Amino acid sequence: MIKRRDFIINSGLALGALAIAPSLAFSAKPKNIGLQLYTLREDFSKDVKGVLEHVAKSGYKEVETYGFSADKGFFGTSAKDFKKILVDNGLKAPSGHYDFNSFIKDNNADFLKACMEGANQLGGEYITVPYLDEQLRGDLDSYKRIAQKINEAAVLCKQSGLKLAYHNHDFEFKKFGNQTGYDILLQETDKKLVDFELDLYWVVRSGNDPLQMFKANPGRFTMWHVKDMDKSKAEWNTEVGEGSINFKDIFAQAKLSGMQHFFVEQETNYSPNPLESVKTSWDFVAKNLI
């Protein structure tokens, strides 16, 4: 077990190395390029096998799932069959987005348990909280309750050999006095049990700096969404490398962040279409960021 003092010292040494030679320091531990499958949602929901084959041919080695149903699996494909498709295409699914609203609101643990079973069948590492319904997040007290429920879920995940992560949008950065909801989530979730998946697009769009977040909370952002911002319209995405986010500086601080997995994502503004856009993004990441 690494003591916190040693971790801080090591993080400082790593940051010094990155300042001297960021690309070398990062390349010391190569990362597989992942894709959040929501990027290809129009095709994926209709053709799970075909989309995963395309993802693998585009160069990706990891995927992040979404849309799991306790009854229908991943859009009609059971977790067992989904795993086989992954293996056949040389893919892994270390993380999945699973709906947490019912657990937070009604303490419905049945669906959470089904999600954990599905994640374990895939050989996953993380159950990730993807989104909070608006009625659950009205004030700081609401976020404190959310943090409590996330801690409870994280204990259940640990018992199943999994870890829990939280994925942000921009609403978590809304100010309530001197604090934000995200401040509460970072402060009141158990650091030993709860990690964070930092959506870099939403962080930048909300006016925050990922690099400052890494410095303030080293090691907590074990996953990223690598999603670029269109240069002319901030509300649009674009292919990674085509937008306004400086990913080179962010990737140079990967060790300080604690990043272990990252997933390319694009939700809008595909050029010329989603299937080709994911290949464009892969090419940029492979050539320029890792």
C-alpha positions in Angstrom: 0.0 0.0 0.0 1.5 3.4 -1.0 1.3 5.9 1.9 -0.2 9.3 1.1 3.1 11.0 2.0 5.0 8.8 -0.5 2.4 9.4 -3.1 2.7 13.2 -2.8 6.5 12.9 -3.1 6.3 10.6 -6.1 3.7 12.8 -7.7 6.0 15.9 -7.3 8.9 14.0 -8.8 6.7 12.8 -11.7 5.5 16.4 -12.3 9.1 17.6 -12.4 10.0 14.9 -15.0 7.0 15.8 -17.1 8.0 19.5 -17.1 11.4 18.4 -18.6 10.2 15.8 -21.1 6.4 15.3 -21.0 6.2 13.0 -24.0 8.9 10.8 -22.7 7.4 10.6 -19.2 4.0 9.7 -20.5 5.3 7.1 -23.0 7.0 5.2 -20.2 3.5 3.6 -19.6 1.7 3.3 -22.9 -2.1 3.5 -22.9 -4.6 1.7 -25.0 -6.9 4.0 -26.9 -10.5 3.6 -25.8 -13.9 4.7 -27.3 -17.1 5.5 -25.5 -19.6 3.6 -27.6 -22.2 6.4 -27.2 -20.2 8.1 -30.0 -21.7 5.5 -32.4 -25.1 5.3 -30.7 -27.2 5.4 -33.9 -25.4 2.3 -35.3 -24.5 0.6 -32.0 -28.1 0.3 -30.8 -29.0 -1.5 -34.0 -25.8 -3.5 -34.8 -23.7 -4.3 -31.7 -21.5 -6.8 -33.4 -20.9 -4.8 -36.5 -20.0 -1.6 -34.6 -17.6 -3.4 -32.3 -15.9 -4.9 -35.4 -15.5 -1.4 -36.9 -14.2 0.0 -33.6 -11.5 -2.7 -33.5 -10.6 -2.2 -37.2 -10.2 1.5 -36.5 -7.4 0.7 -34.0 -9.2 0.9 -30.6 -8.3 -1.6 -28.0 -10.8 -0.6 -25.3 -14.4 0.5 -25.2 -16.7 1.9 -22.6 -20.3 0.7 -22.6 -23.6 2.4 -22.0 -27.3 1.4 -22.2 -27.2 -1.7 -20.1 -30.5 -3.4 -19.3 -30.9 -6.1 -16.7 -33.3 -7.9 -19.0 -31.8 -7.2 -22.5 -28.2 -6.7 -21.8 -26.5 -4.4 -24.2 -29.3 -3.6 -26.8 -30.4 -7.2 -27.0 -26.9 -8.8 -26.6 -26.3 -10.5 -23.3 -23.2 -9.7 -21.3 -21.9 -13.2 -22.1 -22.4 -12.8 -25.8 -21.1 -9.2 -25.7 -17.9 -10.5 -24.0 -17.4 -13.0 -26.8 -17.7 -10.3 -29.4 -15.1 -8.2 -27.5 -12.7 -11.1 -27.3 -13.1 -12.0 -31.0 -12.1 -8.5 -31.8 -9.3 -8.0 -29.4 -11.2 -5.5 -27.3 -11.7 -5.0 -23.6 -14.3 -3.0 -21.7 -12.7 -1.8 -18.5 -15.6 0.6 -17.7 -19.3 1.0 -18.3 -21.9 3.7 -17.8 -24.7 2.4 -15.7 -27.8 4.3 -14.6 -27.5 5.3 -10.9 -30.6 7.5 -10.5 -32.8 4.8 -9.1 -30.2 3.9 -6.5 -29.6 7.5 -5.4 -33.3 8.3 -5.4 -35.0 5.1 -4.2 -32.1 3.0 -2.9 -32.9 0.5 -5.6 -29.9 -1.9 -5.2 -31.4 -4.6 -7.5 -30.4 -2.9 -10.7 -27.0 -2.0 -9.3 -26.4 -5.6 -8.5 -27.4 -6.6 -12.1 -24.9 -4.0 -13.4 -22.2 -5.4 -11.3 -22.9 -8.9 -12.6 -22.8 -7.6 -16.1 -19.6 -5.7 -15.6 -17.9 -8.8 -14.0 -19.0 -11.0 -17.0 -17.3 -8.5 -19.3 -14.1 -8.6 -17.1 -14.7 -4.9 -16.3 -12.9 -2.8 -13.7 -15.3 0.1 -13.2 -19.0 0.8 -12.7 -19.3 4.4 -13.7 -22.0 6.9 -12.7 -22.9 8.7 -16.0 -25.4 11.3 -15.2 -27.6 12.8 -12.4 -31.2 13.6 -13.0 -31.9 17.3 -12.4 -34.2 16.8 -9.5 -31.5 15.1 -7.5 -28.9 17.9 -7.6 -30.6 21.1 -6.5 -28.2 22.3 -3.8 -25.1 21.4 -1.8 -27.1 19.2 0.6 -28.3 17.2 -2.4 -24.7 16.7 -3.5 -23.8 15.6 0.0 -26.6 12.9 -0.2 -25.3 11.9 -3.6 -21.8 11.5 -2.2 -23.2 9.3 0.6 -25.0 7.1 -1.8 -22.0 6.8 -4.1 -19.9 5.7 -1.1 -22.6 3.1 -0.3 -22.5 1.9 -3.9 -18.8 1.8 -3.9 -18.7 -0.6 -1.0 -21.0 -2.9 -2.9 -18.8 -2.6 -5.9 -15.7 -3.4 -3.9 -17.4 -6.5 -2.5 -17.9 -7.6 -6.1 -14.3 -6.9 -7.1 -15.1 -3.7 -8.9 -14.5 0.0 -8.4 -16.8 2.9 -8.7 -16.2 6.1 -10.7 -18.1 9.3 -11.3 -18.4 11.0 -14.7 -19.1 14.7 -14.9 -21.0 17.1 -17.2 -20.9 20.8 -16.6 -23.7 21.2 -14.1 -21.5 19.8 -11.2 -19.5 23.0 -11.5 -22.4 25.3 -10.7 -21.6 27.5 -7.7 -23.6 27.3 -4.5 -21.9 30.1 -2.5 -18.2 29.3 -2.5 -18.5 25.7 -3.4 -19.7 23.6 -6.3 -21.3 20.2 -6.4 -18.1 18.8 -7.8 -16.2 20.1 -4.7 -18.6 18.2 -2.5 -18.2 15.0 -4.5 -14.4 15.2 -4.3 -14.4 16.0 -0.6 -17.1 13.6 0.7 -16.5 10.5 -1.4 -14.1 7.9 -0.1 -10.8 8.3 -1.9 -10.0 4.6 -1.4 -13.2 3.5 -3.1 -14.3 6.2 -5.5 -12.5 7.4 -8.5 -13.4 10.1 -11.1 -13.8 9.9 -14.8 -13.0 13.4 -16.0 -14.9 14.5 -19.1 -12.3 17.0 -20.4 -14.8 18.8 -22.8 -17.3 19.5 -20.0 -14.5 20.7 -17.7 -13.2 23.2 -20.2 -16.6 24.3 -21.4 -17.6 25.0 -17.7 -14.6 27.4 -17.5 -12.3 25.1 -15.4 -8.8 23.9 -16.0 -8.1 20.2 -16.0 -4.4 20.8 -15.1 -5.4 22.7 -11.9 -7.8 20.0 -11.0 -5.0 17.4 -11.3 -2.7 19.5 -9.0 -5.5 19.9 -6.4 -6.5 16.3 -6.4 -3.6 14.2 -7.7 -4.4 10.6 -8.5 -8.2 10.8 -8.4 -8.9 11.1 -12.1 -8.2 7.6 -13.2 -10.2 7.8 -16.4 -10.9 10.6 -18.9 -13.3 11.3 -21.7 -11.2 12.8 -24.5 -13.8 14.9 -26.3 -12.8 18.0 -28.4 -14.6 21.4 -28.6 -15.5 22.9 -31.9 -13.5 26.1 -32.5 -16.5 28.1 -33.7 -19.3 26.8 -31.5 -18.5 25.6 -28.0 -21.7 23.6 -27.7 -20.5 21.4 -30.5 -17.9 18.6 -30.4 -15.5 17.8 -33.2 -12.9 15.1 -34.0 -10.1 15.0 -31.5 -7.3 17.3 -32.7 -9.7 19.4 -34.8 -11.0 21.6 -31.9 -9.8 24.1 -29.4 -8.8 21.9 -26.4 -5.0 21.5 -25.9 -4.8 17.8 -25.3 -1.0 17.7 -25.5 -0.6 19.7 -22.3 -3.3 17.6 -20.6 -1.8 14.2 -21.6 1.6 15.5 -20.4 0.1 15.5 -16.9 -1.5 12.0 -17.1 0.6 10.6 -14.3 -0.4 13.4 -11.9 -4.0 12.8 -12.8 -3.7 9.1 -12.1 -5.1 8.3 -15.5 -5.3 4.6 -16.3 -7.9 4.5 -19.1 -9.2 7.1 -21.5 -12.1 7.0 -24.0 -12.5 9.1 -27.1 -16.0 10.5 -27.3 -17.9 12.6 -29.8 -21.6 13.4 -29.5 -22.2 15.9 -32.3 -20.9 17.6 -35.5 -19.3 14.5 -37.1 -17.3 15.0 -40.3 -18.3 13.2 -42.5 -20.1 10.7 -40.3 -19.6 9.0 -36.9 -17.9 5.8 -38.2 -15.2 7.9 -40.0 -14.9 10.4 -37.2 -13.8 7.8 -34.7 -11.0 6.8 -37.1 -9.9 10.4 -37.5 -9.8 10.8 -33.7 -7.8 7.6 -33.3 -5.3 8.7 -35.8 -4.7 12.0 -34.0 -4.4 10.4 -30.6 -2.1 7.7 -31.7 0.2 10.0 -33.6 0.3 13.0 -31.2 -0.8 12.1 -27.7 0.6 8.6 -26.8 
